[in-house]
Amino acid sequence: MNEAQPNNPLHGMTLEKILEALVDQYGWEELGARIEIRCFNYDPSIKSCLKFLRKTPWARAKVEKLYLKSQV
């Protein structure tokens, strides 16, 4: 299952790396404004956001979409 995925721009990126990159680029306040998720707006931390995003597919999809847009 270690086949290359040339058409997957997120291949090799962990959710933690994606979230850290977005926080570095936007900061928590701007990230919370762009994606209205409670864990971004109230007492945010990488750990609490990862816990939420791993359990919530729709929120993770929004984070991944924003990451891809920010990399263009």
Predicted model as a PDB file, atoms N, CA, C, CB and O in Angstrom, pLDDT in the B-factor column:
MODEL        1                                                                  
ATOM      1  N   MET A   1       0.809  -1.199   0.000  1.00 47.00           N  
ATOM      2  CA  MET A   1       0.000   0.000   0.000  1.00 47.00           C  
ATOM      3  C   MET A   1       0.856   1.269   0.000  1.00 47.00           C  
ATOM      4  CB  MET A   1      -0.923  -0.005   1.197  1.00 47.00           C  
ATOM      5  O   MET A   1       0.327   2.355   0.237  1.00 47.00           O  
ATOM      6  N   ASN A   2       2.124   1.166  -0.252  1.00 51.00           N  
ATOM      7  CA  ASN A   2       3.002   2.321  -0.298  1.00 51.00           C  
ATOM      8  C   ASN A   2       3.173   2.866  -1.704  1.00 51.00           C  
ATOM      9  CB  ASN A   2       4.340   1.967   0.272  1.00 51.00           C  
ATOM     10  O   ASN A   2       4.240   3.380  -2.042  1.00 51.00           O  
ATOM     11  N   GLU A   3       2.151   2.762  -2.518  1.00 63.00           N  
ATOM     12  CA  GLU A   3       2.220   3.249  -3.884  1.00 63.00           C  
ATOM     13  C   GLU A   3       2.196   4.777  -3.892  1.00 63.00           C  
ATOM     14  CB  GLU A   3       1.057   2.680  -4.725  1.00 63.00           C  
ATOM     15  O   GLU A   3       1.547   5.404  -3.054  1.00 63.00           O  
ATOM     16  N   ALA A   4       2.900   5.355  -4.831  1.00 66.00           N  
ATOM     17  CA  ALA A   4       2.910   6.807  -4.963  1.00 66.00           C  
ATOM     18  C   ALA A   4       1.533   7.296  -5.402  1.00 66.00           C  
ATOM     19  CB  ALA A   4       3.995   7.259  -5.969  1.00 66.00           C  
ATOM     20  O   ALA A   4       0.810   6.607  -6.122  1.00 66.00           O  
ATOM     21  N   GLN A   5       1.194   8.487  -4.957  1.00 70.00           N  
ATOM     22  CA  GLN A   5      -0.083   9.095  -5.319  1.00 70.00           C  
ATOM     23  C   GLN A   5       0.193  10.451  -5.963  1.00 70.00           C  
ATOM     24  CB  GLN A   5      -1.014   9.245  -4.071  1.00 70.00           C  
ATOM     25  O   GLN A   5       0.036  11.488  -5.318  1.00 70.00           O  
ATOM     26  N   PRO A   6       0.601  10.450  -7.225  1.00 70.00           N  
ATOM     27  CA  PRO A   6       1.000  11.703  -7.861  1.00 70.00           C  
ATOM     28  C   PRO A   6      -0.141  12.713  -8.023  1.00 70.00           C  
ATOM     29  CB  PRO A   6       1.587  11.409  -9.203  1.00 70.00           C  
ATOM     30  O   PRO A   6       0.116  13.912  -8.133  1.00 70.00           O  
ATOM     31  N   ASN A   7      -1.374  12.257  -8.037  1.00 75.00           N  
ATOM     32  CA  ASN A   7      -2.509  13.160  -8.225  1.00 75.00           C  
ATOM     33  C   ASN A   7      -3.128  13.622  -6.910  1.00 75.00           C  
ATOM     34  CB  ASN A   7      -3.562  12.485  -9.062  1.00 75.00           C  
ATOM     35  O   ASN A   7      -4.136  14.329  -6.920  1.00 75.00           O  
ATOM     36  N   ASN A   8      -2.550  13.241  -5.796  1.00 76.00           N  
ATOM     37  CA  ASN A   8      -3.066  13.631  -4.494  1.00 76.00           C  
ATOM     38  C   ASN A   8      -2.145  14.676  -3.878  1.00 76.00           C  
ATOM     39  CB  ASN A   8      -3.205  12.403  -3.564  1.00 76.00           C  
ATOM     40  O   ASN A   8      -1.067  14.329  -3.398  1.00 76.00           O  
ATOM     41  N   PRO A   9      -2.542  15.950  -3.880  1.00 78.00           N  
ATOM     42  CA  PRO A   9      -1.664  17.004  -3.362  1.00 78.00           C  
ATOM     43  C   PRO A   9      -1.446  16.931  -1.848  1.00 78.00           C  
ATOM     44  CB  PRO A   9      -2.233  18.350  -3.715  1.00 78.00           C  
ATOM     45  O   PRO A   9      -0.527  17.561  -1.325  1.00 78.00           O  
ATOM     46  N   LEU A  10      -2.279  16.173  -1.150  1.00 81.00           N  
ATOM     47  CA  LEU A  10      -2.121  16.042   0.296  1.00 81.00           C  
ATOM     48  C   LEU A  10      -1.318  14.800   0.693  1.00 81.00           C  
ATOM     49  CB  LEU A  10      -3.480  15.999   0.956  1.00 81.00           C  
ATOM     50  O   LEU A  10      -1.123  14.534   1.879  1.00 81.00           O  
ATOM     51  N   HIS A  11      -0.861  14.052  -0.296  1.00 76.00           N  
ATOM     52  CA  HIS A  11      -0.111  12.834  -0.004  1.00 76.00           C  
ATOM     53  C   HIS A  11       1.138  13.175   0.806  1.00 76.00           C  
ATOM     54  CB  HIS A  11       0.273  12.099  -1.311  1.00 76.00           C  
ATOM     55  O   HIS A  11       1.922  14.046   0.430  1.00 76.00           O  
ATOM     56  N   GLY A  12       1.305  12.481   1.909  1.00 80.00           N  
ATOM     57  CA  GLY A  12       2.470  12.687   2.764  1.00 80.00           C  
ATOM     58  C   GLY A  12       2.282  13.768   3.813  1.00 80.00           C  
ATOM     59  O   GLY A  12       3.141  13.945   4.676  1.00 80.00           O  
ATOM     60  N   MET A  13       1.180  14.491   3.754  1.00 86.00           N  
ATOM     61  CA  MET A  13       0.903  15.541   4.731  1.00 86.00           C  
ATOM     62  C   MET A  13       0.013  14.988   5.833  1.00 86.00           C  
ATOM     63  CB  MET A  13       0.238  16.766   4.056  1.00 86.00           C  
ATOM     64  O   MET A  13      -1.022  14.381   5.558  1.00 86.00           O  
ATOM     65  N   THR A  14       0.416  15.198   7.074  1.00 93.00           N  
ATOM     66  CA  THR A  14      -0.441  14.806   8.184  1.00 93.00           C  
ATOM     67  C   THR A  14      -1.391  15.956   8.497  1.00 93.00           C  
ATOM     68  CB  THR A  14       0.401  14.419   9.437  1.00 93.00           C  
ATOM     69  O   THR A  14      -1.133  17.103   8.132  1.00 93.00           O  
ATOM     70  N   LEU A  15      -2.468  15.644   9.161  1.00 94.00           N  
ATOM     71  CA  LEU A  15      -3.421  16.673   9.561  1.00 94.00           C  
ATOM     72  C   LEU A  15      -2.733  17.681  10.488  1.00 94.00           C  
ATOM     73  CB  LEU A  15      -4.654  16.038  10.259  1.00 94.00           C  
ATOM     74  O   LEU A  15      -3.020  18.876  10.430  1.00 94.00           O  
ATOM     75  N   GLU A  16      -1.846  17.207  11.324  1.00 95.00           N  
ATOM     76  CA  GLU A  16      -1.128  18.101  12.232  1.00 95.00           C  
ATOM     77  C   GLU A  16      -0.256  19.096  11.455  1.00 95.00           C  
ATOM     78  CB  GLU A  16      -0.261  17.284  13.207  1.00 95.00           C  
ATOM     79  O   GLU A  16      -0.231  20.282  11.786  1.00 95.00           O  
ATOM     80  N   LYS A  17       0.449  18.630  10.440  1.00 95.00           N  
ATOM     81  CA  LYS A  17       1.284  19.524   9.623  1.00 95.00           C  
ATOM     82  C   LYS A  17       0.428  20.552   8.891  1.00 95.00           C  
ATOM     83  CB  LYS A  17       2.114  18.712   8.608  1.00 95.00           C  
ATOM     84  O   LYS A  17       0.797  21.723   8.791  1.00 95.00           O  
ATOM     85  N   ILE A  18      -0.714  20.108   8.383  1.00 94.00           N  
ATOM     86  CA  ILE A  18      -1.624  21.005   7.677  1.00 94.00           C  
ATOM     87  C   ILE A  18      -2.126  22.099   8.616  1.00 94.00           C  
ATOM     88  CB  ILE A  18      -2.811  20.219   7.085  1.00 94.00           C  
ATOM     89  O   ILE A  18      -2.117  23.281   8.270  1.00 94.00           O  
ATOM     90  N   LEU A  19      -2.561  21.693   9.805  1.00 95.00           N  
ATOM     91  CA  LEU A  19      -3.095  22.646  10.772  1.00 95.00           C  
ATOM     92  C   LEU A  19      -2.016  23.623  11.231  1.00 95.00           C  
ATOM     93  CB  LEU A  19      -3.684  21.908  11.977  1.00 95.00           C  
ATOM     94  O   LEU A  19      -2.273  24.822  11.342  1.00 95.00           O  
ATOM     95  N   GLU A  20      -0.824  23.125  11.496  1.00 95.00           N  
ATOM     96  CA  GLU A  20       0.273  24.003  11.915  1.00 95.00           C  
ATOM     97  C   GLU A  20       0.619  25.017  10.830  1.00 95.00           C  
ATOM     98  CB  GLU A  20       1.511  23.176  12.268  1.00 95.00           C  
ATOM     99  O   GLU A  20       0.893  26.179  11.130  1.00 95.00           O  
ATOM    100  N   ALA A  21       0.608  24.584   9.572  1.00 95.00           N  
ATOM    101  CA  ALA A  21       0.898  25.497   8.464  1.00 95.00           C  
ATOM    102  C   ALA A  21      -0.162  26.588   8.372  1.00 95.00           C  
ATOM    103  CB  ALA A  21       0.980  24.725   7.136  1.00 95.00           C  
ATOM    104  O   ALA A  21       0.165  27.752   8.141  1.00 95.00           O  
ATOM    105  N   LEU A  22      -1.426  26.222   8.551  1.00 95.00           N  
ATOM    106  CA  LEU A  22      -2.497  27.211   8.485  1.00 95.00           C  
ATOM    107  C   LEU A  22      -2.426  28.196   9.645  1.00 95.00           C  
ATOM    108  CB  LEU A  22      -3.849  26.520   8.476  1.00 95.00           C  
ATOM    109  O   LEU A  22      -2.653  29.392   9.461  1.00 95.00           O  
ATOM    110  N   VAL A  23      -2.117  27.704  10.826  1.00 96.00           N  
ATOM    111  CA  VAL A  23      -1.993  28.592  11.987  1.00 96.00           C  
ATOM    112  C   VAL A  23      -0.819  29.546  11.792  1.00 96.00           C  
ATOM    113  CB  VAL A  23      -1.811  27.771  13.290  1.00 96.00           C  
ATOM    114  O   VAL A  23      -0.918  30.728  12.123  1.00 96.00           O  
ATOM    115  N   ASP A  24       0.295  29.040  11.255  1.00 95.00           N  
ATOM    116  CA  ASP A  24       1.448  29.902  10.982  1.00 95.00           C  
ATOM    117  C   ASP A  24       1.106  30.967   9.954  1.00 95.00           C  
ATOM    118  CB  ASP A  24       2.636  29.070  10.496  1.00 95.00           C  
ATOM    119  O   ASP A  24       1.528  32.117  10.079  1.00 95.00           O  
ATOM    120  N   GLN A  25       0.344  30.587   8.942  1.00 95.00           N  
ATOM    121  CA  GLN A  25       0.023  31.511   7.861  1.00 95.00           C  
ATOM    122  C   GLN A  25      -1.040  32.531   8.266  1.00 95.00           C  
ATOM    123  CB  GLN A  25      -0.446  30.738   6.647  1.00 95.00           C  
ATOM    124  O   GLN A  25      -0.894  33.721   7.984  1.00 95.00           O  
ATOM    125  N   TYR A  26      -2.105  32.077   8.924  1.00 95.00           N  
ATOM    126  CA  TYR A  26      -3.241  32.940   9.207  1.00 95.00           C  
ATOM    127  C   TYR A  26      -3.359  33.371  10.665  1.00 95.00           C  
ATOM    128  CB  TYR A  26      -4.486  32.251   8.805  1.00 95.00           C  
ATOM    129  O   TYR A  26      -3.873  34.454  10.942  1.00 95.00           O  
ATOM    130  N   GLY A  27      -2.898  32.556  11.594  1.00 95.00           N  
ATOM    131  CA  GLY A  27      -3.147  32.796  13.015  1.00 95.00           C  
ATOM    132  C   GLY A  27      -4.522  32.258  13.375  1.00 95.00           C  
ATOM    133  O   GLY A  27      -5.362  32.040  12.502  1.00 95.00           O  
ATOM    134  N   TRP A  28      -4.745  32.046  14.664  1.00 95.00           N  
ATOM    135  CA  TRP A  28      -6.014  31.450  15.102  1.00 95.00           C  
ATOM    136  C   TRP A  28      -7.212  32.336  14.782  1.00 95.00           C  
ATOM    137  CB  TRP A  28      -5.972  31.176  16.595  1.00 95.00           C  
ATOM    138  O   TRP A  28      -8.253  31.839  14.353  1.00 95.00           O  
ATOM    139  N   GLU A  29      -7.073  33.651  14.987  1.00 94.00           N  
ATOM    140  CA  GLU A  29      -8.211  34.543  14.782  1.00 94.00           C  
ATOM    141  C   GLU A  29      -8.673  34.540  13.322  1.00 94.00           C  
ATOM    142  CB  GLU A  29      -7.848  35.966  15.211  1.00 94.00           C  
ATOM    143  O   GLU A  29      -9.866  34.408  13.046  1.00 94.00           O  
ATOM    144  N   GLU A  30      -7.737  34.683  12.398  1.00 95.00           N  
ATOM    145  CA  GLU A  30      -8.088  34.676  10.972  1.00 95.00           C  
ATOM    146  C   GLU A  30      -8.591  33.296  10.537  1.00 95.00           C  
ATOM    147  CB  GLU A  30      -6.870  35.089  10.118  1.00 95.00           C  
ATOM    148  O   GLU A  30      -9.523  33.197   9.739  1.00 95.00           O  
ATOM    149  N   LEU A  31      -7.979  32.245  11.057  1.00 95.00           N  
ATOM    150  CA  LEU A  31      -8.414  30.889  10.727  1.00 95.00           C  
ATOM    151  C   LEU A  31      -9.849  30.668  11.187  1.00 95.00           C  
ATOM    152  CB  LEU A  31      -7.479  29.846  11.367  1.00 95.00           C  
ATOM    153  O   LEU A  31     -10.651  30.066  10.472  1.00 95.00           O  
ATOM    154  N   GLY A  32     -10.170  31.153  12.378  1.00 94.00           N  
ATOM    155  CA  GLY A  32     -11.535  31.046  12.897  1.00 94.00           C  
ATOM    156  C   GLY A  32     -12.535  31.852  12.096  1.00 94.00           C  
ATOM    157  O   GLY A  32     -13.707  31.487  12.012  1.00 94.00           O  
ATOM    158  N   ALA A  33     -12.075  32.959  11.500  1.00 95.00           N  
ATOM    159  CA  ALA A  33     -12.962  33.763  10.666  1.00 95.00           C  
ATOM    160  C   ALA A  33     -13.194  33.092   9.313  1.00 95.00           C  
ATOM    161  CB  ALA A  33     -12.381  35.168  10.467  1.00 95.00           C  
ATOM    162  O   ALA A  33     -14.293  33.164   8.762  1.00 95.00           O  
ATOM    163  N   ARG A  34     -12.172  32.447   8.786  1.00 95.00           N  
ATOM    164  CA  ARG A  34     -12.294  31.785   7.482  1.00 95.00           C  
ATOM    165  C   ARG A  34     -13.096  30.488   7.582  1.00 95.00           C  
ATOM    166  CB  ARG A  34     -10.906  31.493   6.905  1.00 95.00           C  
ATOM    167  O   ARG A  34     -13.893  30.173   6.697  1.00 95.00           O  
ATOM    168  N   ILE A  35     -12.882  29.744   8.656  1.00 94.00           N  
ATOM    169  CA  ILE A  35     -13.616  28.493   8.882  1.00 94.00           C  
ATOM    170  C   ILE A  35     -14.224  28.591  10.271  1.00 94.00           C  
ATOM    171  CB  ILE A  35     -12.677  27.215   8.744  1.00 94.00           C  
ATOM    172  O   ILE A  35     -13.516  28.503  11.274  1.00 94.00           O  
ATOM    173  N   GLU A  36     -15.527  28.773  10.328  1.00 92.00           N  
ATOM    174  CA  GLU A  36     -16.183  28.968  11.616  1.00 92.00           C  
ATOM    175  C   GLU A  36     -16.389  27.634  12.329  1.00 92.00           C  
ATOM    176  CB  GLU A  36     -17.526  29.681  11.428  1.00 92.00           C  
ATOM    177  O   GLU A  36     -17.439  26.998  12.233  1.00 92.00           O  
ATOM    178  N   ILE A  37     -15.353  27.248  13.038  1.00 92.00           N  
ATOM    179  CA  ILE A  37     -15.382  26.038  13.853  1.00 92.00           C  
ATOM    180  C   ILE A  37     -15.045  26.470  15.273  1.00 92.00           C  
ATOM    181  CB  ILE A  37     -14.375  24.932  13.318  1.00 92.00           C  
ATOM    182  O   ILE A  37     -14.075  27.196  15.490  1.00 92.00           O  
ATOM    183  N   ARG A  38     -15.820  26.038  16.213  1.00 92.00           N  
ATOM    184  CA  ARG A  38     -15.673  26.467  17.604  1.00 92.00           C  
ATOM    185  C   ARG A  38     -14.252  26.281  18.138  1.00 92.00           C  
ATOM    186  CB  ARG A  38     -16.641  25.704  18.477  1.00 92.00           C  
ATOM    187  O   ARG A  38     -13.749  27.140  18.862  1.00 92.00           O  
ATOM    188  N   CYS A  39     -13.611  25.185  17.792  1.00 92.00           N  
ATOM    189  CA  CYS A  39     -12.271  24.926  18.345  1.00 92.00           C  
ATOM    190  C   CYS A  39     -11.241  25.938  17.843  1.00 92.00           C  
ATOM    191  CB  CYS A  39     -11.818  23.507  17.986  1.00 92.00           C  
ATOM    192  O   CYS A  39     -10.179  26.074  18.450  1.00 92.00           O  
ATOM    193  N   PHE A  40     -11.525  26.649  16.751  1.00 94.00           N  
ATOM    194  CA  PHE A  40     -10.619  27.693  16.257  1.00 94.00           C  
ATOM    195  C   PHE A  40     -10.869  29.028  16.957  1.00 94.00           C  
ATOM    196  CB  PHE A  40     -10.780  27.862  14.741  1.00 94.00           C  
ATOM    197  O   PHE A  40      -9.974  29.871  17.021  1.00 94.00           O  
ATOM    198  N   ASN A  41     -12.070  29.224  17.477  1.00 93.00           N  
ATOM    199  CA  ASN A  41     -12.462  30.522  18.015  1.00 93.00           C  
ATOM    200  C   ASN A  41     -12.444  30.609  19.537  1.00 93.00           C  
ATOM    201  CB  ASN A  41     -13.819  30.858  17.532  1.00 93.00           C  
ATOM    202  O   ASN A  41     -12.347  31.711  20.075  1.00 93.00           O  
ATOM    203  N   TYR A  42     -12.530  29.506  20.237  1.00 92.00           N  
ATOM    204  CA  TYR A  42     -12.593  29.516  21.688  1.00 92.00           C  
ATOM    205  C   TYR A  42     -11.496  28.647  22.277  1.00 92.00           C  
ATOM    206  CB  TYR A  42     -13.960  29.043  22.169  1.00 92.00           C  
ATOM    207  O   TYR A  42     -11.548  27.419  22.203  1.00 92.00           O  
ATOM    208  N   ASP A  43     -10.502  29.304  22.863  1.00 91.00           N  
ATOM    209  CA  ASP A  43      -9.378  28.635  23.511  1.00 91.00           C  
ATOM    210  C   ASP A  43      -8.722  27.605  22.576  1.00 91.00           C  
ATOM    211  CB  ASP A  43      -9.846  27.952  24.804  1.00 91.00           C  
ATOM    212  O   ASP A  43      -8.654  26.422  22.907  1.00 91.00           O  
ATOM    213  N   PRO A  44      -8.242  28.059  21.410  1.00 93.00           N  
ATOM    214  CA  PRO A  44      -7.700  27.116  20.424  1.00 93.00           C  
ATOM    215  C   PRO A  44      -6.341  26.548  20.814  1.00 93.00           C  
ATOM    216  CB  PRO A  44      -7.585  27.791  19.085  1.00 93.00           C  
ATOM    217  O   PRO A  44      -5.511  27.226  21.419  1.00 93.00           O  
ATOM    218  N   SER A  45      -6.142  25.305  20.456  1.00 95.00           N  
ATOM    219  CA  SER A  45      -4.835  24.660  20.578  1.00 95.00           C  
ATOM    220  C   SER A  45      -4.756  23.601  19.489  1.00 95.00           C  
ATOM    221  CB  SER A  45      -4.619  24.032  22.014  1.00 95.00           C  
ATOM    222  O   SER A  45      -5.778  23.093  19.027  1.00 95.00           O  
ATOM    223  N   ILE A  46      -3.551  23.278  19.089  1.00 96.00           N  
ATOM    224  CA  ILE A  46      -3.359  22.257  18.063  1.00 96.00           C  
ATOM    225  C   ILE A  46      -3.988  20.941  18.518  1.00 96.00           C  
ATOM    226  CB  ILE A  46      -1.852  22.064  17.755  1.00 96.00           C  
ATOM    227  O   ILE A  46      -4.690  20.281  17.751  1.00 96.00           O  
ATOM    228  N   LYS A  47      -3.733  20.572  19.761  1.00 95.00           N  
ATOM    229  CA  LYS A  47      -4.211  19.284  20.279  1.00 95.00           C  
ATOM    230  C   LYS A  47      -5.742  19.200  20.263  1.00 95.00           C  
ATOM    231  CB  LYS A  47      -3.692  19.066  21.708  1.00 95.00           C  
ATOM    232  O   LYS A  47      -6.302  18.201  19.810  1.00 95.00           O  
ATOM    233  N   SER A  48      -6.415  20.239  20.752  1.00 94.00           N  
ATOM    234  CA  SER A  48      -7.886  20.175  20.806  1.00 94.00           C  
ATOM    235  C   SER A  48      -8.489  20.203  19.398  1.00 94.00           C  
ATOM    236  CB  SER A  48      -8.447  21.350  21.644  1.00 94.00           C  
ATOM    237  O   SER A  48      -9.486  19.531  19.134  1.00 94.00           O  
ATOM    238  N   CYS A  49      -7.885  20.977  18.504  1.00 96.00           N  
ATOM    239  CA  CYS A  49      -8.399  21.040  17.136  1.00 96.00           C  
ATOM    240  C   CYS A  49      -8.184  19.721  16.402  1.00 96.00           C  
ATOM    241  CB  CYS A  49      -7.728  22.181  16.368  1.00 96.00           C  
ATOM    242  O   CYS A  49      -9.059  19.277  15.658  1.00 96.00           O  
ATOM    243  N   LEU A  50      -7.033  19.094  16.604  1.00 96.00           N  
ATOM    244  CA  LEU A  50      -6.788  17.799  15.962  1.00 96.00           C  
ATOM    245  C   LEU A  50      -7.803  16.768  16.429  1.00 96.00           C  
ATOM    246  CB  LEU A  50      -5.362  17.307  16.258  1.00 96.00           C  
ATOM    247  O   LEU A  50      -8.312  15.985  15.627  1.00 96.00           O  
ATOM    248  N   LYS A  51      -8.097  16.767  17.719  1.00 96.00           N  
ATOM    249  CA  LYS A  51      -9.068  15.815  18.261  1.00 96.00           C  
ATOM    250  C   LYS A  51     -10.430  15.992  17.588  1.00 96.00           C  
ATOM    251  CB  LYS A  51      -9.202  15.991  19.789  1.00 96.00           C  
ATOM    252  O   LYS A  51     -11.080  15.016  17.212  1.00 96.00           O  
ATOM    253  N   PHE A  52     -10.853  17.253  17.440  1.00 95.00           N  
ATOM    254  CA  PHE A  52     -12.138  17.537  16.800  1.00 95.00           C  
ATOM    255  C   PHE A  52     -12.111  17.186  15.317  1.00 95.00           C  
ATOM    256  CB  PHE A  52     -12.506  19.009  16.981  1.00 95.00           C  
ATOM    257  O   PHE A  52     -13.027  16.533  14.817  1.00 95.00           O  
ATOM    258  N   LEU A  53     -11.071  17.613  14.614  1.00 96.00           N  
ATOM    259  CA  LEU A  53     -11.006  17.404  13.164  1.00 96.00           C  
ATOM    260  C   LEU A  53     -10.927  15.930  12.793  1.00 96.00           C  
ATOM    261  CB  LEU A  53      -9.809  18.135  12.586  1.00 96.00           C  
ATOM    262  O   LEU A  53     -11.453  15.522  11.757  1.00 96.00           O  
ATOM    263  N   ARG A  54     -10.284  15.136  13.621  1.00 95.00           N  
ATOM    264  CA  ARG A  54     -10.185  13.698  13.333  1.00 95.00           C  
ATOM    265  C   ARG A  54     -11.532  12.997  13.463  1.00 95.00           C  
ATOM    266  CB  ARG A  54      -9.174  13.043  14.269  1.00 95.00           C  
ATOM    267  O   ARG A  54     -11.753  11.959  12.839  1.00 95.00           O  
ATOM    268  N   LYS A  55     -12.436  13.559  14.271  1.00 96.00           N  
ATOM    269  CA  LYS A  55     -13.753  12.952  14.461  1.00 96.00           C  
ATOM    270  C   LYS A  55     -14.823  13.555  13.560  1.00 96.00           C  
ATOM    271  CB  LYS A  55     -14.174  13.092  15.897  1.00 96.00           C  
ATOM    272  O   LYS A  55     -15.943  13.048  13.503  1.00 96.00           O  
ATOM    273  N   THR A  56     -14.486  14.638  12.853  1.00 95.00           N  
ATOM    274  CA  THR A  56     -15.498  15.384  12.113  1.00 95.00           C  
ATOM    275  C   THR A  56     -15.073  15.562  10.662  1.00 95.00           C  
ATOM    276  CB  THR A  56     -15.748  16.750  12.766  1.00 95.00           C  
ATOM    277  O   THR A  56     -14.357  16.509  10.335  1.00 95.00           O  
ATOM    278  N   PRO A  57     -15.508  14.658   9.794  1.00 96.00           N  
ATOM    279  CA  PRO A  57     -15.071  14.689   8.390  1.00 96.00           C  
ATOM    280  C   PRO A  57     -15.370  15.990   7.650  1.00 96.00           C  
ATOM    281  CB  PRO A  57     -15.714  13.570   7.656  1.00 96.00           C  
ATOM    282  O   PRO A  57     -14.539  16.440   6.862  1.00 96.00           O  
ATOM    283  N   TRP A  58     -16.532  16.609   7.878  1.00 96.00           N  
ATOM    284  CA  TRP A  58     -16.862  17.841   7.160  1.00 96.00           C  
ATOM    285  C   TRP A  58     -15.915  18.975   7.545  1.00 96.00           C  
ATOM    286  CB  TRP A  58     -18.312  18.249   7.442  1.00 96.00           C  
ATOM    287  O   TRP A  58     -15.544  19.790   6.700  1.00 96.00           O  
ATOM    288  N   ALA A  59     -15.526  19.028   8.811  1.00 95.00           N  
ATOM    289  CA  ALA A  59     -14.612  20.083   9.262  1.00 95.00           C  
ATOM    290  C   ALA A  59     -13.207  19.838   8.712  1.00 95.00           C  
ATOM    291  CB  ALA A  59     -14.580  20.154  10.810  1.00 95.00           C  
ATOM    292  O   ALA A  59     -12.522  20.770   8.291  1.00 95.00           O  
ATOM    293  N   ARG A  60     -12.793  18.584   8.724  1.00 95.00           N  
ATOM    294  CA  ARG A  60     -11.477  18.249   8.172  1.00 95.00           C  
ATOM    295  C   ARG A  60     -11.406  18.606   6.687  1.00 95.00           C  
ATOM    296  CB  ARG A  60     -11.171  16.751   8.373  1.00 95.00           C  
ATOM    297  O   ARG A  60     -10.388  19.109   6.211  1.00 95.00           O  
ATOM    298  N   ALA A  61     -12.483  18.344   5.967  1.00 95.00           N  
ATOM    299  CA  ALA A  61     -12.519  18.661   4.539  1.00 95.00           C  
ATOM    300  C   ALA A  61     -12.362  20.166   4.310  1.00 95.00           C  
ATOM    301  CB  ALA A  61     -13.834  18.161   3.911  1.00 95.00           C  
ATOM    302  O   ALA A  61     -11.681  20.582   3.373  1.00 95.00           O  
ATOM    303  N   LYS A  62     -12.989  20.981   5.159  1.00 96.00           N  
ATOM    304  CA  LYS A  62     -12.849  22.433   5.033  1.00 96.00           C  
ATOM    305  C   LYS A  62     -11.409  22.875   5.294  1.00 96.00           C  
ATOM    306  CB  LYS A  62     -13.800  23.145   6.002  1.00 96.00           C  
ATOM    307  O   LYS A  62     -10.888  23.747   4.598  1.00 96.00           O  
ATOM    308  N   VAL A  63     -10.778  22.278   6.284  1.00 95.00           N  
ATOM    309  CA  VAL A  63      -9.390  22.615   6.612  1.00 95.00           C  
ATOM    310  C   VAL A  63      -8.474  22.214   5.465  1.00 95.00           C  
ATOM    311  CB  VAL A  63      -8.947  21.919   7.924  1.00 95.00           C  
ATOM    312  O   VAL A  63      -7.606  22.991   5.067  1.00 95.00           O  
ATOM    313  N   GLU A  64      -8.653  21.024   4.932  1.00 94.00           N  
ATOM    314  CA  GLU A  64      -7.828  20.575   3.812  1.00 94.00           C  
ATOM    315  C   GLU A  64      -8.039  21.459   2.586  1.00 94.00           C  
ATOM    316  CB  GLU A  64      -8.143  19.115   3.469  1.00 94.00           C  
ATOM    317  O   GLU A  64      -7.085  21.765   1.872  1.00 94.00           O  
ATOM    318  N   LYS A  65      -9.274  21.870   2.340  1.00 94.00           N  
ATOM    319  CA  LYS A  65      -9.564  22.731   1.190  1.00 94.00           C  
ATOM    320  C   LYS A  65      -8.875  24.088   1.341  1.00 94.00           C  
ATOM    321  CB  LYS A  65     -11.086  22.922   1.030  1.00 94.00           C  
ATOM    322  O   LYS A  65      -8.306  24.602   0.379  1.00 94.00           O  
ATOM    323  N   LEU A  66      -8.923  24.662   2.526  1.00 95.00           N  
ATOM    324  CA  LEU A  66      -8.260  25.936   2.768  1.00 95.00           C  
ATOM    325  C   LEU A  66      -6.746  25.788   2.614  1.00 95.00           C  
ATOM    326  CB  LEU A  66      -8.608  26.466   4.169  1.00 95.00           C  
ATOM    327  O   LEU A  66      -6.084  26.675   2.074  1.00 95.00           O  
ATOM    328  N   TYR A  67      -6.205  24.679   3.085  1.00 94.00           N  
ATOM    329  CA  TYR A  67      -4.766  24.449   2.949  1.00 94.00           C  
ATOM    330  C   TYR A  67      -4.374  24.402   1.482  1.00 94.00           C  
ATOM    331  CB  TYR A  67      -4.353  23.146   3.653  1.00 94.00           C  
ATOM    332  O   TYR A  67      -3.388  25.019   1.079  1.00 94.00           O  
ATOM    333  N   LEU A  68      -5.135  23.677   0.689  1.00 92.00           N  
ATOM    334  CA  LEU A  68      -4.830  23.572  -0.747  1.00 92.00           C  
ATOM    335  C   LEU A  68      -4.931  24.929  -1.427  1.00 92.00           C  
ATOM    336  CB  LEU A  68      -5.779  22.574  -1.431  1.00 92.00           C  
ATOM    337  O   LEU A  68      -4.097  25.249  -2.275  1.00 92.00           O  
ATOM    338  N   LYS A  69      -5.936  25.740  -1.077  1.00 93.00           N  
ATOM    339  CA  LYS A  69      -6.072  27.081  -1.650  1.00 93.00           C  
ATOM    340  C   LYS A  69      -4.885  27.965  -1.260  1.00 93.00           C  
ATOM    341  CB  LYS A  69      -7.393  27.730  -1.189  1.00 93.00           C  
ATOM    342  O   LYS A  69      -4.428  28.786  -2.056  1.00 93.00           O  
ATOM    343  N   SER A  70      -4.393  27.796  -0.044  1.00 90.00           N  
ATOM    344  CA  SER A  70      -3.306  28.646   0.452  1.00 90.00           C  
ATOM    345  C   SER A  70      -1.955  28.270  -0.165  1.00 90.00           C  
ATOM    346  CB  SER A  70      -3.222  28.551   1.975  1.00 90.00           C  
ATOM    347  O   SER A  70      -1.010  29.056  -0.102  1.00 90.00           O  
ATOM    348  N   GLN A  71      -1.857  27.090  -0.753  1.00 85.00           N  
ATOM    349  CA  GLN A  71      -0.605  26.620  -1.331  1.00 85.00           C  
ATOM    350  C   GLN A  71      -0.442  27.004  -2.800  1.00 85.00           C  
ATOM    351  CB  GLN A  71      -0.513  25.129  -1.190  1.00 85.00           C  
ATOM    352  O   GLN A  71       0.609  26.752  -3.389  1.00 85.00           O  
ATOM    353  N   VAL A  72      -1.455  27.602  -3.392  1.00 75.00           N  
ATOM    354  CA  VAL A  72      -1.407  27.970  -4.818  1.00 75.00           C  
ATOM    355  C   VAL A  72      -0.593  29.214  -5.013  1.00 75.00           C  
ATOM    356  CB  VAL A  72      -2.811  28.178  -5.382  1.00 75.00           C  
ATOM    357  O   VAL A  72      -0.438  29.679  -6.142  1.00 75.00           O  
TER     358      VAL A  72                                                      
ENDMDL                                                                          
END                                                                             
